Amino acid sequence: MYWPTAVFFLFFASTCFAAAPTGIPRELARERAQMISALRYHLFFRLVPHASSTVGREELAFKLKSATPLLVDYREGTVSKVEVNSDTVPVQQQNGHILLPAEKLRAGENRVIFEFESPVAPAGKAITRYEDKDDGSEYVYTLFVPMDASMAFPCFDQPDLKGRFKLEIEVPGNWTVISNTPVSGGDRESRTRYYFLETQPISTYLFAFAAGPFRKVHDTPGLPGVYVRQSQYTRALEEAPELQQVTADGMKFLADYFAQPFPFPKYDLVLIPGFAYGGMEHAGATFLREESVLFRTAPTHTDVIGRDLLSLHELTHQWFGDFTTMRWFDDLWLKEGFAQYMAYRALDQLKPNEHVWQRFYLAMKPAAYAIDSTLGTTPIYQDIDNLQNAKSAYGAIVYSKAPGLLRQLAFILGDEHFRGGLRIYLKEHQYGNAEWNDLVKAFERASGRPLEEWARAWIRRRGMPQVDVSWACNGGRVTRLSLTQKDVLNEGGVWPIATQILLSYANASPMRIRAELSKPNTDVAEAVSKPCPAFVSANDQDYAYGRFLLDAESRRAVENSISKIGDLFERTMLWGSLWDSVREAQLAPADYLSLTRQFLPDEQDESLAQSLTSRSVTALHRYVNEQTRAEFVTNFESIASSRMQQAQDQGLRIVWFRAFRALAETPSGREGLKQLLAGASQVPGVQLRTLDRWGMVTALIAHSDPEADKVFAAERERDHTGDGVKYAYVAEAARPDAATKKRYFDEYLHNANRPEDWIEQSLAAFNYWNESDLTSPFLRPALEALPQVKRDRKIFFVLAWLGAFIGGQQSATADAEVHDWLNTTKIDSDLRLKVLEVVDELDRTVKIRQRYP
């Protein structure tokens, strides 16, 4: 008999056990992966409308190397029958596992039958029920990442035990079911039983189904299917074709780029209302948040491009994540980082005039640099000892930093070698699992270049470098240009960096120099004797990763000339460097606001204007004191009001409308919001949508406008849609009274029937920027609730929770309270890091306000 090297279960007899582990420890997963192969799941579910559970039956087939006791993962449900190789055995459940006794198993093929009942709920479960308040319909869908398949059915819930899934599902006769594979048959009587073809080998978290009165939009051969709830079908008819086309074009590009055809028999996109993430890449059936496709706000061109990128991101996962899957969630970046990077790379080919890498910089780098500047940052590779802690791996490190490093790696290797490495990696791990060093070795083979040092620094270490440039001229020529790097967290070490240096001239074309850094100080010999520049930028075109601040002379030159810089990417990065200087307390926020007030009204690029307006709002609401804000806000309100009426480009008018809504706080500004809501004024050519309107209502409530209650009542009477009901709930969270705050906070923690997306979207309204005195009493209770929030909510909710409750504060008192809580509270390391990550912005706010009082 085989006994695990790590004793997770203690046997008093051959059929009983005393100590099954909680979660899925890595050692247990490794042992099972060594023992189990040829996995097959044959699943049956019966879905009943409005039911709080679903009954199921499962036939689990697998091979064992030798007869050994096994733990099968299953939690929160009940098992009524277990049959092992035709013998019924007692049901033994403990700590989210079912024991299969050794004496009933055998070396070679095994067959286990389970009959079970799993929970279905509006929130907090792996099988979610959604009630459409527009027409009363009900929809049921699954979401299993990272280890929640075991909340729905018994399984080996780890990514490196891939199995083939065959699904049967019984639903009401007017429902449609979508799963990973095409339907193979079914009957249509009072109930419908769907039979789906068996899948290719996939991980448990990639198996999925969605059921309800879905309708298929534009069923066109050669294009992916798009399914939407029936109440949104008319809207989807307009939006779906572009989504289908960019997805189909992306599929062709990626299949060619990877030299690997699309790896699954079909591909559908299912729009899920209130979905916890932007999308989830189930093999052959991606689920997308409905709101990310059918916009609730008047969309800018940037929003449409964002939808393209979302679709391409999830599509890339079909290769990176589904076809080839990370062995364990410590290598989450292998799928998320690549999906993010390749989405931009694909879009650059499909839409070459979209300034894709400028968009990449704006979307990726701020979030990555923000977290990597904090004591809450982590390496890209994160040690996950138990899959119950896998949620900790999600965040800006894998979604923003990892793609930024892949752009750096492509710059180092060259495009052909980069692509060659990806092709080797995918070819050698078809329908299998891999680790980060497998990918590094593939790149080394393709390029002939050693990457061990690069990978050790960038994948296994946390943080990033700050690169400072120093230069001098004499007689109109550069006499010296050097780059100095240091670790931003002062944890030591040197980072291997490849970058491109820009020498910019007032009346001549710029010069660009490639430089590679492998030590603390690097002299750039190629720059010597070049004409003396007006300024130097050490990360031109954003190839490198790190904090690259302008030197003092260059910053002064940029401040005086930024409106004259015609190259959009260069102008964008220079604005970004100025903002970094604000966050590092090297540039007064009032000086930054003076620059944006002067130059922003003339900015014609929509995505850059959106970034600058957002940062200006942040500076006004966080970094300057009340007196300074009062000096600026009237001007900014006036500029935003004017530009949303007069900007030539419709997208810019929408950007300025959003800025006006965020900025409006004076009586004049609030009157402008009420005029828009009443239809007395308009944004030319723009039909404001549901969330646009409710956002204005929320602002009026938060600012205690005398007519806020009247406006709220009128909007609620006007908007009876399901979205309207949700956004009314969000708006009321902004009411500036203690009773409302207490009621909402209690509901956040104790109402299991409130949909998670309602709560998540209301957090910012609850913690409106001007209500910090009112919400500060909830800061410590919010911190103390973290273990519950982590346990009960989906992956990204913890950061949203912290971002709202800590981010809603600006005072040194609140900052001290968070740090006191950290110093006096015993909490798991993951949550501690999350708090350190989020409180860094509050630390900076206090530091900036003290530096520039």
Protein Blocks (a to p, Z undefined) as FASTA:
>chain_A
ZZdfbdfbccfbfkbcfbdcehjdfklmmmmmmmpghiacdddddddehiabdcdddddd
dddfbdcddddddehiacfbdceehiacddddeehiacddfklgcehjdddddddddddd
fehpabdcdddfknopacddddfbfblmmmmbgcdddfklccdddddddddfkbccddfb
dcfbdcddfbccddddddddddfklgccdedjddcehiaehiacddddfklmmmmmmmmm
mmmmmmmmmmmmmmmmnopacfbfbdcddddehiabfbdcdehiacddfklmmccbdcdf
klmmmmmmmmmmmmmmmmnomlpccfbfklmmmmmmmmmmmmmmmmmmmmmmnommlmmm
mmmmmmmmmmmmpckbccfbdcdfbfklmmmmgcjklmmmmmmmmmmmmmmnopklmmmm
mmmmmmmmghiacdfklmmmmmmmmnopafklmmmmmmmpgcjdddddddddeehiafbd
cdddddfklngpadddddddddddfkbccdddddddfbfbdcdfklgopacdfbdcfbgh
hlagcdddddfklmmmmmmmmmmmmblklmmmmmmmmmmmmmnopacfklmmmmmmmmmm
mpcbfklmmmmmmmmmmmmmmmpcfklmmmmmmmmmmmmmmmmmmomblklmmmmmmmmm
mmmmbfklmmmmmmmmnopaccehiacdfklmmmmmmmmmmnopaklmmmmmmmmmmmmc
fklmmmmmmmmmmpccfklmmmmmmmmmmmmkbcfklmmmmmmmmmgfklmmmmmmmmmm
mmmmmmmmmmmmcfklmmmmmmmmmmmpcbfklmmmmmmmmmmcccdfklmmmmmmmmmm
mmmmmmmmmmmZZ
